[in-house]
Every structure is written in structure tokens, then in C-alpha cells.
């Protein structure tokens, strides 16, 4: 029997190398040339994906902004967004100087402008890059997971013809990894040996999916599932962790059931108690803070690296929530060893390979 996507996506796991709204006005100045003018620049713009643009993440955004201000002596203005592309374009064009973005978004920004480079990523539980991963899930509503059971695991065979929700086609865990896994799984079958990403972009009669939706954020994709708009939805663990809690099973494993917790913020506030089941789980490389090196001086970039990787930041409970915290936040401790670590562009090559 064919197993769950969490098993067939070993290609993604291997490749993963597992060893516009604004809080304030955005900076619309053009990027400087060859670092010209960066020494006199008195403000830096930090752009955020839709996933991290909600009010529940504002304390963490402000804490990150404070780190940047104290390290560089420059005022930070936060640009929150409603679309991945806005954030990617802002960083690539130099209208933003720093961004927190997924691996795929970073790769797209870097392809548009090679002056975009990674600054740091959150480490794994070991405090290193060796386990610096989060999780890409495929999920169905609790009670409907039986249609995908196969022995002691799950099969993807019955996803054909269903209503499917992605996050954005610039999302790593909400599009790039799921589509790679679906193509890998079904490509072994004669009927789908020519299946491509283009075949998964939209649904309809005669298409692989009957309907394809895009949540615009991981939260939006989860809402598409829980409100019945989609039968299956891709979203990641970290982006919904502020709103859901484990009901049964083992964390990040197929068969685990999560429910929307009491007091969940929008857009989950009307969905308290709703449950979903993971039918696949795939580890993905952690998301970077990236910078436009054409709009920030090399001196300031080094200051930022030193500040982000400091013990003070690793121990900041607003940025790295303690593991027993019930608060919402950007990142959460599991072992107590988590911190930011520097990373080079080549570290993201495994994600680039998913497009080939």
C-alpha cells in the first residue's frame, strides 16, 4: 500500500538537508548604489509576511525592531502585508531593507536581486542549523480522515478531485513542498506520469483538483479547511501554533489531531473547538531574516548579525517564548537552546532544487 505524503515526501526531506497594511509608513526610497548613502540613512524598513502581520505578533515585531534600532542606531518602521509578493518585491526593490520570509520567498527575492542575502535563521532545538526545521502539513477535517487511511498510515490517492487549499505559490511549506510531494507521489502512476506544477495551480472539470484555493497566509489556508471551503489544506505548524493545540496523537506526525483553542485570535475566533487531522508531515528548512545588502551598509549588517545571535536575544521571552508560555508569539522554545544563527545563501539550495 502506498503510504502518506509524510513518507513519500522523503525527496523533500532529503533535499531539506536535515543534518498592504502598515504599522507605520513604509520607506519608498530607491535602493542606493554600491552602498552610497547608507551611512546617512536614518531609518530602516522591516517588511513582514501576512502570516506575521497580525496584532498577536506585534509584540514580537516591536521587539525585533528594537534590536535593529539598538544595533544600528537607526529608526525602524514596520511594513505589514496582505500578500507574499508585496514583501518579496519590497525587499528585492530596496523599498524594504529587512524581511522575515520563508525560504521560497527568500529565493525569489534573491533571484530578482542578488543583493538580497540571508542574515540569520532560528536554530533547531540543538541550537544549531542541524535541526533548524519547521513542518509542512497536509490536513483534513477531523472525521473525514478515514478516506485517506491506508493500513497504519495514510494514502494520497483520494486527494484527486478534491477541493485543495494552498497558501501562496511563493510559500515554501504551503505550496512548494506540497506540490513537489504530490508530483513525486503521483508521478509513479502511469495516469499521472506527466503531472506538473501547472496542473495543480487551478482546479476544474478534468483537472487534478476540482477546485484550488489560496489562503494568502497559512492562517487563511487553515480557515479555508475549517470552514468547509476546502477538503484538504496545506499549512505549516509554526504559523498556526498561536491558534491551535494538540488534541490527540504525536506532534507533527500523521494522525495527530489539533483543535482551535479557547481565546484564539482572528481569524480563528469563530472556529473555537474545530478540529483537523494531519495526513502528512514534511520537515522544511527554517525561515530567514533577510537583508538587502545594497541598502544596508556592511558595517550595519555585521552589527545586526552580532545583535541577533547574542545571548540577550536568545533569552528574550518576547521573541523566543518560553516552552511553557501560553502567549502568542513569533518563535517558541522547546529545548531552551533555540537561538538565531547566521546562515549563507547556499544553505537554501535544497529548496531551489525543488523547482528543478
Phi, psi and omega per residue, in radians:
X1 nan 2.499 3.113
X2 -1.334 2.458 -3.032
X3 -1.667 -3.097 -3.048
X4 -1.244 2.868 3.116
X5 -1.019 -0.543 3.110
X6 -1.058 -0.405 3.097
X7 -1.652 -0.749 -3.111
X8 -1.279 -0.308 3.118
X9 -1.468 0.449 3.063
X10 -1.034 -0.493 3.081
X11 -1.041 -0.721 3.129
X12 -1.245 -0.642 3.129
X13 -1.128 -0.770 3.111
X14 -1.113 -0.820 -3.141
X15 -1.080 -0.524 -3.123
X16 -1.231 -0.080 3.023
X17 1.044 0.790 -3.036
X18 -1.215 1.001 2.968
X19 -1.420 nan nan
X20 nan 2.162 3.063
X21 -1.849 2.769 -3.080
X22 -2.386 2.401 3.011
X23 -1.185 -0.479 3.063
X24 -2.747 3.076 -3.069
X25 -1.129 2.447 -3.135
X26 -1.473 2.810 3.124
X27 -1.561 1.963 -3.084
X28 -1.761 0.254 3.127
X29 -1.243 2.670 3.136
X30 -1.287 2.663 3.125
X31 -1.126 2.481 3.135
X32 -1.297 2.797 -3.118
X33 -1.801 2.246 3.086
X34 0.882 0.718 3.102
X35 1.228 0.144 3.135
X36 -1.092 2.293 3.048
X37 1.487 -0.147 -3.072
X38 -1.189 -0.491 -3.118
X39 -1.236 -0.424 -3.121
X40 -1.749 -0.066 3.126
X41 -1.160 2.190 -3.040
X42 -1.830 0.046 3.074
X43 -2.582 2.667 3.109
X44 -2.193 2.446 3.133
X45 -1.813 2.227 3.114
X46 -1.876 2.109 -3.111
X47 -1.860 2.502 -3.054
X48 -2.181 2.515 3.027
X49 -1.129 2.840 3.048
X50 -0.985 -0.619 -3.114
X51 -1.018 -0.574 -3.083
X52 -1.913 0.298 -3.082
X53 -1.709 -0.027 -3.108
X54 -1.334 2.839 -3.112
X55 -1.096 -0.489 -3.118
X56 -1.197 -0.313 3.123
X57 -1.695 -0.073 -3.062
X58 -0.992 -0.738 3.099
X59 -0.995 -0.703 3.122
X60 -1.207 -0.718 3.093
X61 -1.029 -0.773 -3.129
X62 -1.140 -0.660 3.132
X63 -1.151 -0.722 3.076
X64 -1.099 -0.757 3.112
X65 -1.034 -0.682 3.134
X66 -1.131 -0.684 3.091
X67 -1.039 -0.799 -3.115
X68 -1.117 -0.760 -3.130
X69 -1.105 -0.781 -3.111
X70 -1.196 -0.559 -3.123
X71 -1.309 -0.677 -3.012
X72 -1.846 -0.295 -3.065
X73 1.331 0.230 -3.098
X74 -1.980 2.526 3.112
X75 -1.187 2.478 3.114
X76 -1.930 2.320 3.039
X77 -2.057 2.291 -3.093
X78 -1.651 2.284 3.049
X79 -1.966 1.874 3.049
X80 -1.541 2.750 -3.002
X81 -2.383 2.903 3.064
X82 -2.026 0.093 -3.078
X83 -2.661 2.388 3.121
X84 -0.965 -0.762 -3.042
X85 -1.060 -0.616 3.124
X86 -1.023 -0.811 -3.126
X87 -1.159 -0.755 -3.122
X88 -1.100 -0.824 -3.133
X89 -1.151 -0.673 -3.126
X90 -1.067 -0.769 -3.138
X91 -1.234 -0.771 -3.112
X92 -1.107 -0.630 -3.096
X93 -1.426 -0.296 -3.079
X94 1.610 0.037 3.040
X95 -1.258 -0.318 2.936
X96 -2.190 2.652 -3.086
X97 -1.810 -0.498 -3.086
X98 -2.423 2.541 3.099
X99 -2.543 2.584 2.934
X100 -1.841 2.024 -2.962
X101 -2.543 2.801 3.088
X102 -1.253 2.852 3.133
X103 -0.955 -0.767 -3.137
X104 -1.130 -0.731 3.101
X105 -1.092 -0.712 3.070
X106 -1.051 -0.791 -3.131
X107 -1.063 -0.705 3.123
X108 -1.169 -0.713 3.110
X109 -1.145 -0.721 3.117
X110 -1.133 -0.618 3.113
X111 -1.187 -0.564 3.103
X112 -1.320 -0.558 -3.085
X113 -2.701 1.908 -3.063
X114 -1.249 -0.028 3.014
X115 -1.322 -0.235 3.030
X116 -1.359 2.143 -3.083
X117 -2.402 2.677 3.112
X118 -1.261 2.573 3.092
X119 -1.803 -1.123 3.113
X120 -2.576 2.844 2.956
X121 -2.290 2.718 3.005
X122 -1.181 2.404 3.115
X123 -1.296 3.085 2.967
X124 -1.532 -2.961 -3.115
X125 -1.107 -0.383 3.134
X126 -1.372 -0.203 -3.054
X127 1.462 0.196 -3.106
X128 -2.250 -3.135 3.059
X129 -1.359 -0.233 -3.030
X130 -1.025 -0.593 -3.133
X131 -2.214 0.561 -3.133
X132 -1.403 1.381 -3.052
X133 -2.389 2.735 2.895
X134 -2.201 -2.914 -2.950
X135 -2.285 2.303 3.039
X136 -1.672 2.140 -3.111
X137 -1.937 2.588 2.776
X138 -1.924 2.327 -2.974
X139 -2.347 2.619 3.041
X140 -2.302 2.821 3.119
X141 -1.144 2.473 3.067
X142 -1.005 2.322 -3.101
X143 1.760 -0.311 3.105
X144 -1.913 0.038 -3.093
X145 -1.257 -0.339 -3.137
X146 -1.057 -0.488 -3.130
X147 -1.182 -0.250 -3.076
X148 -1.987 0.046 3.134
X149 -1.234 2.528 3.068
X150 -2.601 1.779 -3.083
X151 1.120 -2.214 3.115
X152 -1.663 0.179 3.139
X153 -2.282 -2.636 -3.116
X154 -2.326 2.596 3.118
X155 -2.025 2.612 3.095
X156 -1.623 -0.066 -3.018
X157 -0.908 -0.677 -3.033
X158 -1.499 0.143 3.065
X159 -1.364 -0.313 3.127
X160 -1.078 2.306 3.109
X161 1.470 -0.003 -3.135
X162 -1.557 2.927 3.026
X163 -1.514 2.130 -2.984
X164 -2.106 2.411 3.088
X165 -2.002 2.116 2.933
X166 -1.678 3.113 3.084
X167 -1.604 -1.121 3.123
X168 -2.829 2.613 3.137
X169 -1.283 0.030 2.997
X170 -1.795 0.131 3.139
X171 -1.593 2.384 3.102
X172 -1.264 -1.096 -3.056
X173 -1.406 -0.283 -3.134
X174 -1.783 0.076 3.077
X175 -2.727 -1.023 -2.998
X176 -1.046 -0.893 -3.125
X177 -1.199 -0.805 3.117
X178 -1.054 -0.743 -3.134
X179 -1.164 -0.672 3.099
X180 -1.073 -0.708 -3.138
X181 -1.201 -0.708 3.124
X182 -1.111 -0.767 3.136
X183 -1.141 -0.707 3.118
X184 -1.097 -0.743 -3.103
X185 -1.177 -0.941 -3.041
X186 -1.394 -0.344 3.137
X187 -1.114 -0.272 3.107
X188 -1.429 -0.150 3.134
X189 -1.741 2.387 -3.090
X190 -0.946 -0.672 -3.072
X191 -1.178 -0.365 -3.070
X192 -2.200 0.344 -3.068
X193 -1.137 -0.320 3.124
X194 -1.817 0.238 -3.108
X195 -1.087 2.340 3.134
X196 -2.230 2.972 3.084
X197 -1.025 -0.679 -3.139
X198 -1.006 -0.543 -3.136
X199 -1.235 -0.278 -3.076
X200 -1.804 -0.077 -3.044
X201 -1.246 -0.566 -3.130
X202 -2.535 2.693 -3.106
X203 -1.839 -3.069 3.128
X204 2.480 -3.132 -3.139
X205 -1.062 2.239 3.139
X206 1.418 -0.019 3.141
X207 -1.595 2.912 3.126
X208 -1.066 -0.805 3.061
X209 -1.861 2.589 3.098
X210 -1.263 -0.518 3.110
X211 -2.700 2.483 3.077
X212 -2.148 2.217 3.108
X213 -2.025 2.768 3.065
X214 -2.214 2.102 -3.086
X215 -1.288 -0.362 -3.089
X216 1.446 -0.383 3.062
X217 -2.715 2.923 3.096
X218 -1.137 -0.657 3.084
X219 -1.074 -0.745 3.140
X220 -1.114 -0.655 3.110
X221 -1.173 -0.695 3.102
X222 -1.119 -0.690 3.118
X223 -1.136 -0.671 3.079
X224 -0.984 -0.675 3.124
X225 -1.239 -0.880 -3.000
X226 -1.241 -0.373 3.101
X227 -1.636 0.020 3.080
X228 1.509 0.071 3.114
X229 -1.239 -0.536 3.129
X230 -2.178 2.635 3.063
X231 -1.527 -0.550 -3.115
X232 -2.392 2.501 3.133
X233 -2.462 2.465 3.041
X234 -1.706 2.255 2.971
X235 -2.837 2.926 -3.022
X236 -1.837 2.854 -3.082
X237 -1.159 -0.835 -3.014
X238 -1.178 -0.530 -3.066
X239 -1.369 -0.272 3.095
X240 -1.999 0.044 -3.045
X241 -1.141 -0.404 3.111
X242 -1.288 -0.240 -2.989
X243 -2.041 -0.320 -3.046
X244 -2.190 2.848 3.077
X245 -2.435 2.673 -3.124
X246 -1.198 2.195 3.123
X247 -1.676 -0.726 3.121
X248 -2.787 2.820 -3.130
X249 1.511 -2.986 -3.126
X250 -1.817 2.388 -3.108
X251 -0.900 2.335 3.077
X252 1.052 0.540 3.070
X253 -2.206 2.493 3.057
X254 -0.909 2.372 -3.092
X255 1.743 -0.308 3.101
X256 -1.159 2.413 3.127
X257 -1.945 2.274 3.082
X258 -2.060 2.635 3.068
X259 -2.298 2.659 3.083
X260 -1.217 2.198 -3.011
X261 -1.490 2.798 3.082
X262 -1.024 2.392 3.098
X263 1.414 0.134 3.138
X264 -1.034 2.427 -3.138
X265 -1.343 2.959 3.045
X266 -0.983 2.530 0.092
X267 -1.599 0.317 -3.076
X268 -1.732 -0.013 -3.030
X269 -1.103 -0.422 3.113
X270 -1.706 0.129 -3.061
X271 -2.097 0.308 -3.102
X272 -0.970 2.275 3.130
X273 1.613 -0.258 3.104
X274 -1.142 2.484 -3.037
X275 -2.167 2.643 3.041
X276 -2.470 2.760 -3.124
X277 -2.045 2.342 3.022
X278 -1.313 2.246 3.017
X279 -1.889 -0.119 3.007
X280 -2.759 2.668 3.123
X281 -2.508 2.277 3.112
X282 -2.342 2.189 3.070
X283 -1.147 2.507 -3.106
X284 -2.359 2.560 3.104
X285 -1.049 2.456 -3.106
X286 -1.079 2.762 -3.066
X287 -1.459 2.419 -3.113
X288 -1.652 2.726 2.714
X289 -1.511 2.201 -3.105
X290 -2.089 2.715 -3.120
X291 -2.281 2.684 2.981
X292 -1.632 1.840 -3.036
X293 -1.262 -0.097 3.064
X294 -1.549 -0.213 -3.129
X295 -2.057 -0.092 3.053
X296 -2.183 2.325 -3.101
X297 -1.182 2.711 3.110
X298 -1.039 -0.613 3.119
X299 -1.116 -0.778 3.134
X300 -1.204 -0.613 3.103
X301 -1.085 -0.733 3.106
X302 -1.136 -0.681 3.093
X303 -1.072 -0.695 3.133
X304 -1.145 -0.754 3.107
X305 -1.055 -0.767 -3.140
X306 -1.097 -0.714 -3.104
X307 -1.218 -0.843 -3.089
X308 -1.089 -0.618 -3.075
X309 -1.578 0.133 -3.109
X310 -1.295 2.749 3.083
X311 -1.108 -0.582 -3.120
X312 -1.066 -0.705 3.131
X313 -1.260 -0.720 3.122
X314 -1.039 -0.532 -3.104
X315 -1.699 0.088 3.136
X316 -1.315 1.959 -3.034
X317 -1.252 -0.194 3.079
X318 -1.432 -0.568 -3.133
X319 -1.526 -0.877 3.065
X320 -1.916 1.654 -3.124
X321 -1.040 2.384 3.042
X322 -1.011 2.621 -3.014
X323 -1.101 -0.397 3.129
X324 -1.694 0.134 -3.115
X325 -1.284 2.489 3.069
X326 -1.755 0.010 -3.115
X327 -1.324 2.828 3.014
X328 -1.547 2.589 -3.132
X329 -2.926 -3.016 -3.093
X330 -1.481 -0.830 -3.081
X331 -2.343 2.708 -3.113
X332 -2.370 2.374 3.087
X333 -1.219 2.497 2.974
X334 -2.080 -0.755 -3.132
X335 -1.831 -0.368 -3.023
X336 1.628 -0.088 3.132
X337 -1.686 -0.109 -3.062
X338 -1.111 2.513 -3.141
X339 -2.875 3.056 3.017
X340 -1.518 2.435 3.085
X341 -2.272 2.581 3.130
X342 -1.269 2.718 -3.088
X343 -2.641 2.644 3.123
X344 -1.789 2.827 -3.131
X345 -0.957 -0.707 -3.055
X346 -1.092 -0.363 3.134
X347 -1.051 -0.459 -3.104
X348 -1.584 0.053 -3.136
X349 -0.991 -0.634 3.102
X350 -1.009 -0.610 3.096
X351 -1.235 -0.656 3.075
X352 -1.031 -0.640 -3.088
X353 -1.146 -0.403 -3.131
X354 -1.138 -0.356 -3.135
X355 -1.546 -0.067 -3.052
X356 -1.792 nan nan
